[in-house]
Amino acid sequence: MIKPAKTDNNLDWPLDSLMVLILLSALLICFQYITLEKFEVLSPLTGLNLSGLLQTIQRAIPLRSIDFILSSLLQVIQRTIPLRPVDFILAGLIPMGFAILCVLEYRRKRVSLLLNKVFSVERHTRIALVLTSLILVRFYFARGAFHWTSDMGSHTTYAWIATRAFQRGEFPIWTNLLGNGSPYLQFYGPLFFYLVGLTGLVFRDPILSVKLVLAGMHVLSGLGMYCLVKTLCGSRRAGFLSALAFVLSFWHTHQIMIMGRLPVSVFYALIPWPFYFFEQLRFRLRRIPATIGGALTLGLLPFVHPGYAFWATALLILYVCTRFYMLKECLQNMGIYTFTLILGGIVFGAYLTVPMWVERANIGLEGGISYDVLPGPTWKHLIYWSSYRLRLLIFSGQHWYGAYLGISLILLTGLGYVGMIGRRQHPRASLLASGGLCLICSLILVFNRHLPVIDTLSVVRALQPGRYLLFVIFFLSIMVGGGVTLIVPRLSSRLQNRHYTLCLLFILCDLGPTTFQHPYISFRTEANLAGLSESARQELQNQSVEFQNSTLPNYRYFYFRDKPIGFSPNAWMPIHTGVPSVSHVYTEGPLAVDNFYEKFNRQVEPIFHTFEEPNDLTASDQFHWIAAGFYLLNVRHIYFYRSANNRLLSWSFRGNTPVIVSPNVSGWENWRKGPPLSPDQNVATLIHEMGVNIQNRTCNRIFLKGYAPREEMAMPAEVQVLEHRVWNQRVVLRIHTSSPCFARLAYAYYPYLRVLVNGQPVEALRTADEFIALRLEGGEHEIVLEPYLSPLRRTLLVVNMVLLALAAYVLLKYRQKITQHHGVIS
């Protein structure tokens, strides 16, 4: 008998379409590194309007030929950006390669054949999805520095702190780099920053670590969406299409890389998984691991962003309730598992959410956060094609708090809604109804300011309307896969694979151009952002290097400008100079930032506007109290940038000190008399009344918060600073006082900052401006400041550790039971 010849599955791959895809991917990568990198001469936030440019050129040139107009446009761009012939060749080859794919599909269905091969094996599908996603998010790997605008600077600074801390074997809960000492990630989700820190242990470069985490999270978001929609629709094709939609959604890129909301990248990667694990509860043998996985991923969402986590949990509950209502008979015995999944996630995330609420008064969050001043997106923001840098259409009220959703996604989602009409009993329609309802609710949240009842709810106003677009594109992506699942088979059972391919090409054609981004600036441009000369920057860096054993400089700088800008120098300078800032980059700064620094800044900034030369400060009749304010903040370097002549004025106070002493204390409310003062006037008056002597580290009196009684020591005191060492999370100050006195430290008061004097814990006094004061005897003293987690946080941390241990034990027993069960069957 003749045996049949073995067939090689590799021969079944359509090599022509595969080779075109590989070449197209190579072209995209080359275009990114050869051409788009040249756009670093422009800010990534620079917007170009194509129609506006054409109209301008047409008005300037009395010719109506479109060829001349386009050539003039290219000349305008080329004068700004050093483009070369190779750039135009690459720009032409990319659409040509995509057109060849379309022709191959139209003439011979070669792309459909390739997709059939990809979707025939689960492993092939996942590999193809990861590789495709890496090509689509190639801009993360571009060379260059971050643009530092908006939240980019704050998040980059915090990521840098985490990376340095992990490299030095620390687990950061505090930082002395910002805000006179400040909590670190106790009131903001730490997960992104800890991931960057762990990545930095391998790559040792904080900026590269940030880029790798951002790219990895973007790719993983697509993988999570694939798993969710494949489970929902029972189709790898639908899952792949939804994943492609989620990865390509421009708001996904816009929010992270243009607006600088870096931590949200982890939220995009996590949000599909609680929904996926809930859907896994339908399978009896998967319920225990699905319950644990769902609770863990839901609980991790607050560790990224508590505000987003609240709405993700609310929408998950809505999704679950809708599913139970529509498919009662199919969801029997899932109730207890679903309840455990949601409750477990809420309890696990409580480590961050509960202390944030209970302890919010310690950082000035008691009044909450309002985004009333920020505009919300309109329909035009969502449907007019734009890659932010390039806009095809302009309209009044255009801003960056919204982005193009994708006509392709909207139309395919519409197909999903049409496919559900009158088909409640269809299993896929029933499954997708929950996602459709959540999409509608997400859109209501986006446009809440136009709705009379919803816009009054504080829980809705806690996020700016545009931020709810995250949930819109999440559920929009789900509905894309659902729409294809419900409609394509009804069009033609014979051609459904080809119809699917057309949908995929439609999405790539619509949203693929938005991936032509260069989100970074040149390192040379970044080095000059704050206006520091190269010599001044190098001098600060050299001073920082002088401090040994991973210590920070034991002084601070003060920086302001004559005009507000989106770029934050107080995020940029600590990283690039190593010198701590008196300012803060997050809202989790201690009360001293709001009660002293911010008010002092508002008082002195108009005065500095009048200075033309550095000597104008010492010649000012207000010099003494201004210098005293800097003295109280332990400021050595002061910078003021004048945008009119692009000049940076600088001053150095070498007599800076971390401590001043006084024989007297008094409650500020007991001392102050006369009519009420504004908060800013309060600061200036307080400095005047303290009677600070900037020559010998003394003052006439130290004011305590509230109505503390007056106390006076027998004789004046003097102080000598013998040693002052500052680490990221620890301060050691050794001083000598001539007699008993009160000492005010230039470190912010915080209730969970341990203060040791000569090795013994003492209760710190709280000054009127929210700094630390101590009662000291005469002689030599060693003062140590060390942060610790509050009892509430420690308790909730133990609860989470117990939950994780319990989950691991249950999973272990479950796996043993499954293994034994399979062994008995075999």
N, C-alpha and C positions, 0 to 999 in steps of 0.2 A: 504494500500500500504506500502510495506517495504522500508524504506529509506536506501540508500547505506551507508555503514559504512564509517566514516571519515578516511582518510589516513593521517598518520604522515610523513611529508616530511623528517624528520630526519632519518627514516628507510631506505631512499633511498641512504644515504651516504655509500659508500664502506668502512666499518670500518677497514678492514685489511690494506688497503693502507694508510688510514688516520692515523692509529696507528703507522705504520712504519715511516711515515713522522714526526710525533710528536716525536717519539723516536730518529730519526736521528737528528732532530733539537736539542734535549736535549744533544745528544752525541757531536754535534758541539760546543755547549755552554760549556759543561764540558771540552772538549779538549782545548778550548780557555783559560779557567781559570785554568786548572790543568796542562796542558802540555806546551802549547805555551808560557805561562807566564815565563817558565823556560828559554826561549831563550833571556830573558832580559840581561843575562850575555854577550851576543853578541850585537854589535851595530845593529840596524835595517837596517843599510846600508851594513852589511856584506853579501857578495855574496858567495854562495857555488855552485861549479860546480860538479854535480853528476858524469858525465863521467870522469872528471879530478881526482876526489877522488878515483874512482874505479881503474883507471889506476895507480895512485900512490901506492895504496895498492897492486895491482897485481904485480907491479915491486918489491915491498918490500917483498912480500911473495911468495915463489916459489911453489905456488899451483894454479891450474887452475879451481878448483871447484868454481862455482858461490856462493855456500852456504858459503864457507869460506870467499870469498871476501865480501859478504854482511854482514856477522857477524863481520868481521874486520871493515867495515865501521861503523857499529853500535857501536863498541867499541871506535872508534875514536871520534864519536859524544858524546858518553856517558862520555868520559873523560873530555870533554869540558862542556857539559850540564848535570846537575844532573837528568837524566831520571830515572824513576822507572818502575816496571812492569805494574802499572796501565796505564802509558803513552802508552806503547806498546799495551795494551789491547784496549784502546780507539782508537789508530791509526788503529787497525785492524777491530774494530767494525764499523767504519764510512764507509769504502768501502763495507763492508759486508751489511750494511743497504741499501746502494745505489744499490747493486747487487740484493737484495731482491725486491726492487721496480721494477727493470728491469725484474726480473723473473715474478712478479705479472702481469706486463704489457704484457709480452710475452705469458704467459699461460692463463690469464683470463681477460686481458684488464682492470685491476682494476684501474690503474692510469688514463686511459682514462675516465672511469666512474666517478672517483673523479673530474677530470677536467670538465666533462660535468655538474656536479652538481655545481661546482664553477662558471662556466661561464653562468649558467642559469639565474642568478640574478646579476644585476650591483653591488649591495651592497656586495654580496659575493666575486665578482671579486676584488673589491678594498680592502676589508679586507684581502683577501689572498695575494694580491700584497704587501701590507704594512707589513704583518707578514713575508712573504718570504724575503723581502728586509731587514728587521731588522735582520733576521738570517744571511743573506749574508754579512752584514756590521757589524757583531758582534765585530770585532776587534777594532772598535772605542771605545767601552765601556771597553776595557781591562784596567787593573790597570797599573800604571806606569807614568813616566814623559816623556815629549817630548824630542826628541834626539837633537834638537837645531841646526842641521846641515843645511847648505844652507839657504833657505828663511824661514825655520821653526822658527828660532830664532827671525827674524825681525817681522814676523806676530804675533808670540806669545807675544812679547813685546808690540806691538801696541794693541793687544786684551786686555792685562793686563791693559794698560793705560785707555782704554775705559771703562773697567769694574769698575776700581777705580773711574773714573770720574762720571759715572752714579750713583754709590753708594753714592757719595758725592753731588749729585744734580747738577752736571755740564754738559753742553753740550760741549764736547771738540773740539776746533778748533786750539789748541796750546798746546805745552808741554814744560816745563822747565826741563824735565827729560833727554833730549837728546840734543846734539849739541849746547850748549850755548843759549838755547831757540830756538824753531823750530816750523814751521807750522805743524799742525797735520791733516793728511788726506785731505788736500786741493789740493794735487797733486796726490792723489791715491784714489781709490774707497773706501768709508767708510762703505758700507752697511754691509759687514761681521762683521766688528769690532763693529758697533753699535748693530747688532743682538747679538753678544757675550755680550756686555755691558748690554743690556736689559735682557738677560738670567741670567746674574750675579746678577740682582736685586732680583731674586727668589732664586738662589742656593748659592750666596755669595762666590763662589769659581771660580776664573777666569779660571783655567785649566779645571775643570769639565764643565764649561760653553762652552769652546771651543770645547770639545769633543761632547757635546750634539748638538751644532749647526752643527758641521761637519756631525754627524750621521743623524741628521734631514734633512739636505740638500741633502745627498746622497739618502735617502729614497724618498724625494719629487721629486728628479730628475726622478726617475722611475715612479712616479705617473703622472708627466707632460708628459713624453714620452708615457705612456699608453693612456692618453686623446688625444694626438695628433694623434697617429697611429690608435686608434679606430675610430676617426673622419675621417681620411683619407681612411681607408680600410673598415669601417663599420663592424668591427669584434672585439669582446672582446679578442678572442684568439690571433689575430695578435697584438693587443695593449699590451697584457700581455707578449707576446714573445719579442716584441721590448723593453718593459720596463725592462725585465730580462736582455736583451743584454746590455742595457745602464747602468744598475746598476753593472753588472758583468764585463764590459769592464775594463781590467786591467789598462789601461792608466788612467782611472778615479781614481782608488785607488793610482796608482804609482805617479801621478802628485801631488795629495793632501797630502798623508801621507808619502811617501818616499822622494819626492823632497821638500816637505814642502810648496807647494803653497796653503796655507789654504783658502784664500779668493775665489779661483776659485771654491770651492765647491758650493757657492751660484750661480755662473754663470751656472754650470751644472743644478742646480735646476730651473733656470729662463729661459734658452734658449728655451725649448720646447714651452713656452706659447705664444710668439708672433706669431709663426707659427700656433699654435692651434687656436688662436683668428682670424687669417686671414682665416683659413678654416671654422670657424664658420660664416663668412660673407656670405657663400652660403645660409644660412637659413635666410629668410627675417625678421622674428620676433626677431632674435638674433643680428642683425647688430649693433644696437646702443651700447649695453653692450659689444659686441665683439670689436668694434672700441675702446672704452674706455679701456677695459682690455688689448688689444694689445698695445696701445700707452703707457700705464703705465708700462707694463712689458718690452717693448722695451726700454723705457726711463730709467728703473732701471738698465739695463746692464752696462752703463758707471759708475754707482755708485758701481759696483763690480770691473771692470777692463776696462778702456777706450780703450786700444788696442784691446782686445777681442771684445768689443762692436762695434768697427768700422767694424770689419770683420763679425760679426753676422748681422749687419745691411746691409752690402753689399751683403751677401749671401741671406738674406731675400728678398732683392730687386730682385736679380737674380731668386730666387724661384718664386716670385710673377709674374715677367715678363714671365717666362716660362709657368706658369699656365694660364695666360691670353692669351698667344699665342696659346696654345694647346686646350683650352676650352672656346673660345670666347662666344659661344652661352649659355654656362652654367654659365658664370660669369657676365651676364648683370646686370647693375645697382650697381655693386660692386666698380666701379672705384673711386668714391668720398669717399667712406668709407675706401678703401685701402689707398688712398692718405692721408686721415686724420690720419689713424693709424700710418703710417710711419712718417709723418711730426710731429705728436704729440709726438712720441717717441723721435725724434731727438731734438725737442724743450725742452722736459722735461729733457733729459740728458745733455742739453747744460749748465746747472748749473755747471757741473764738467768739461766738455770738453772745453768750450770756455775760461774760466779763466786759465785753464791749458796751453792753447796755448798762450794767451795774456800775462800772468804773469810768463811764464816759465823762463825768464831771472833772476827773483828774487832768484831762487834756483839753477842756473847753468844748466838748461835743454835746454838752447837755442840751443845748438849744437845737441840735440836729444840724443837717446840711440842707441848704436850699439851692435849687438850680433854676429859680424863677428868672434869673437874668439871661439864661442861655436860651436861644431859640430852638424850636423843634423842627423836624423835617416836614416838608410838604410833599404832595404827590409828585411834583416835578423833580424833587431830589431823588425820588425812587425810580422814576421811569425814563428820565432823560439820560441818555448814555453819557458816561463820564468815567475817566480813570483818575479823576481829580486834577492831575497835571494837564490833561487835555480834555476839554469839554466841547462837544459838538454844538450845544445850544446853551444860551445864557438866559437868565430870567431874573426878575427883581427878587431881592431877599435871598440870594444864593449864599450859602455858607457850608461849612464842612460838617455840620451836625446831622448829616444824612448822606447816603451814597446810593448809586445805581444798583438796583436789585437784580436786574436782568429780565428783559422781555421774554427770553426763552423760558426762564423759570416760572414767570407769571402765567404764560400761556399753558405750559405743561401742568401747572397746578390747577388752572382752570379746567383742564381735561379731567383731572382727578375729581373735582367737584361734580362735573357733568356725569362722569362715570358712576358716581354714587347715587344719582337720582333714581328713585324707584327700585333700588337694589339693596335694601336693608339686609336681606337674608344672605346676600353674597358674602362669603367669608372675608374677602379682601376689602370690600366696601365697608363692612362693619368695623374692621380693624383700623381703617384709615379715617373713619368719621371722627375719632378722638383727636387725631392730629389736625384735622381740618378745623375743628372747633377751637383748639388751642391757637391755631394760626389766626383765626378771627379775633380772639381775645388779645393776642399779641399786637395786632394792628390797632385795636382799640386803645391799648396802652401807648402806642407810638403817637397817636393823634388825640391823646387825652385832653389837651388844652382846648380842643374845640368842643368838648362834651361838658355840659353844665354840671353834672353830678360828680363824675369821675375826677375831674381836675381839682376838686376840693379835698380829696382824700390824701392825707399826709403820706401814707404808705406808697401811693402812686407818685407823688411829687418828690419822693426821696431820690429818684433817679431822673436824670434829664431825659426827655422823651426819646431822643435819638438812640439812647442806650438800649431801649427795648427792641431795636432792630436785630439784636443778637438772637432773640427768640423768634423773630419773624423769619430770618433766613434759616433757622434750625427747622422750624415746622414747614417752611416753604420747601426745603430740601426733601423732607419726608414725603410731602405731597407730590413732588416731582416723580419720585419712584412709583408712588401710588397711581398717579395719573397714567403713566405708561403701562402699568400692570392692568388697569381696568379698561383702557381704551384701545391700545394697540392690538390685542388679540381679537377685538371685535371688528377691526378694520379689515383684516385679512389673516386667516390662520396660516396661509401659505407664505405671506410676505411679512409676517410680524417681526422677524429678525431684522429685515431690512428697514422697516419702519423704526425699529429701535435704534439702528445705526444712524438714521437721519436725525433722530432726537439728540443723540450724542453729539453729532457734528454741529447741530444747531446751537447747542450750549457752548461748544468750543469756539464757534464763530462769533457768538454774542459776547461771551465773557473772557475768552482767551486773550484778546487785546488788552484787557485791564491788568494782565500780569507783566506788561512791559513797564517795569518800574525800576528806578534806581533810588532806593530810599535813603541813601547815605550821602554824606558830604566828604570832601577830601580832608585828610588829616591836617594839611596846611591850613585850610579854612577853619577847622575846629580849633586849632592852636591859637587862633586870633579872636575867638568869639568874645571873650571877656574884655578885650582891649589891652590886656597885659603885653608889654613888650617881651621879646624872647629873653632878654637879659633879666627882666624883673621876674618872669616866671621861673627861670633857671635859679635865680637867687632864692626864691621861696622853696623850690625843690631841694636845693642844697641844704637849706636850713632844716628841712624836715628829715633829710637823711642823717643829720647829725644826732638825732635821737635814736638811741640804741634799744635793743631788746623789744622790738615791735611796738615801741611807744609812739604816741602822737606828739606833735609839738604842744607845749603847755601854755599856749596862748591862742588867740583867735583873730580872725579878720572880720572886717565890716565892709560890705560892698553895696553901693546903690548907684542908680542912674537917674538922669534928669527926665527920661521918658520911659513909660512902661513898655515892656516888650514881652513876647511869648517865651523867649529864651530865658532860662533861669541861671544866672551866674552862680547863685548859691548852691546849685546842684553841680555845676561844672567845676568850680574852683577847688573844693575839697579833694576831688579825685586827681586833678591835674597838678595840684601844688602840695597836697598832703596836709594842708593847714585846716584846722577845724573852723566851722562857721558859727556865728552867733544866731544865724537864721535857721529855718527848718524848711524842708521840702515837702512834708506831709502834714496832715491835720492831726497827727498824733504827737506833735510837739508838746512839751509840758506847758503849764500855765504861764511860766515866765516868758515864753515867746510872745504870747498875746498881751500879757499884762505889763511887760517892760519893753522888750525889743521892738515890737510892732509900733507901739505908741511913741517910743523914743525916735524911731525911724521917721514916723510921720511928722514929728516936731522939728527934726533937724534937716530933713531933706529940702524944704524950701529955702532954708538958710544957705545950704551948700550950693543951691542954684545961683546964688549971687557971687560965688567965688570964681575968679578967673585964674588965680595963681595959688599955689600951696600956701604962700605966706598970708593969704587973706584970712585963713582960719585963725592963726595966732593973733592977727590984728583985729579980729572981730570982738565987739564988746560982749558977745555971748560965749566967748571961748571957754571960760572957766566951767560953766555948767555943762557945756557940750563935752569937754574933755573929761569931766567927772562921770558923765554917762558912759563913755567908752571905758573909763577906768573900772567902773562897776561891772562891766561885761568882760573884763580881762582881754581887751582888744589891743593888739599890737599894730596891726596893719589896717589902714583905712583907704578905701578906693572910691572915687567918685568919677563916673564916666559922663563927659559932656558930648552929647551927640552932635551938637552944632558944629564943633570943630574937630570931632573925632579924636578927643583927647582924654586921657585918663589921668586925673590928679590923684596923688598918693601921699600919705603921711605915715610915719612910723612913730609909735609911742613906746620907746624902749623901757619906760618905767611901769609897764603893765604889771598887774598883780592878781593872784587868785584869791586874795583875802584882804579885808580891811577890818580894823578893830575899833571899838568905841567903849567908853565906860558906861554908856547910857543906852537903854532901849525904851521904846514906848509904842503902844498900839497906835496905828496911824489914825484911826477914827477918834481916839482920845485927844490926839495932838492937833489935828487940823481944825481950824476955826474959820468962820466966815461963810459966804454963800457957796452953794455946790459948784464944783468945778467939772469941766468936761473930762473924760478919761485921759485925753492927751495932755491937758493942762495938769492933771493929777501927777503925771510922771515928771514933768518939768518942776512942779512945786515940790515934789518929794525929793528930787535931787538937790534943789536949793536948800531945803530944810535939813537934809542930812549933814550939810557942811563938810563935804568931802575934801580932804587934803590930798592932792595927787602927788605930793612929794614924799610923804612918809607912811602911806598905807593906813591912815586913820580917818575918822570922821567924828563929828560932834555927837551924833546919835544914830542908832539903827532903828528903823520902824518895823514893827511886827504887824501881822495881819489882824484886822479887827480892833477889838477894844482891850487888848492886853494892857495891864497896869504898867506905869512907869517904874523903872528900876535904875538905880545909879550905883556905880562902884565908887570906892573911896578915893581912887586916884587915877589919873590918865594912864593909858597903857601904850606901849609900843610893840611892834611885831617885826620879826625877822623871818623870811622864808628860807629855810635851810635846804629843802628839797621839794620838788614838785614834779611828779611823774604821772603821765596820763596814758592809759591804754584804752582800747575801744570800749571796754566794759568795767574799767576799774580806775580809781584815782588814789594816789598816795601823796599826801601833803604833810611835810614835816616843818613845823614852825616853832619859834620861841617867842613867848609873850613876857613882857617885863613885869606884869602884875595881873590880877584877875580882871577879866574883861569879857565883852561879847564880840564874837567874830562873825562877820558876814562873808560867806564863800561865794565865789562867782560861778556856782553850780546850782542848777534849778532844783527846787524842792519837788519831791515826788514821794508819795506815802510808802512806796515799796522800793525805796533806796536805803539800804542799810548804811548807817553811819557809825563808825568805830573810832573812838578816841583812846589812844594808848591801849588798843586791843579790846576795849570794853564797849559794847553797844550803848549808844546814848540816843535820847529822843531829840531830833532836830527841831529847832524853832523855825517857824514859817514867817518869812519877812513879808512886808506889804506888797513887794513886787515879785513875790513867789520864788525867792531864793532861800538857801539854807543859812541859818544862823545858829551859833553854838555858844554855850556858856562855858568859858575856859578859866582855869586857874593859871597863876603865873608859872612860867617854866617852859620846858620843851614838850611838845605834843606831836604825836603821829596821828593824823586823821586819814581814815580810809573810807572811801565811798564804793559800795558794791551793790548792784541791783539784784533783786530776786523776784520771783513770780509771786503774785498775791496768793493768799490761802485759797481763794475761790479757784484760781487757775490751776494751782497744784492739785486740788481735789478733782477737778474735771480732767486733768491730765491722767491721774490715777484711774479714773473711771474709763477713759479711753484705752489705757493699757490693759485693763481687765477685760474690756470688750474685745480687744484684739486677741488676747490670749484665749478667751472663750471661743471666739470665732475659729481660731486655729485648731483648738481641741475638737470642736464640732466637725470641722472639715476633715480632720484626721480620722475620726471615728466613721464619718460618712464614707471616706475612701476605703477604709478597711472593710466596711459592710458591703460596699459595691464589689470589692475584690473577692470577698468570700462568696458573694452571690454568683459572680461569674465562674468562680471555681467549682461551685456545686453544679451549675448548669453544664459546664464542660465535662 
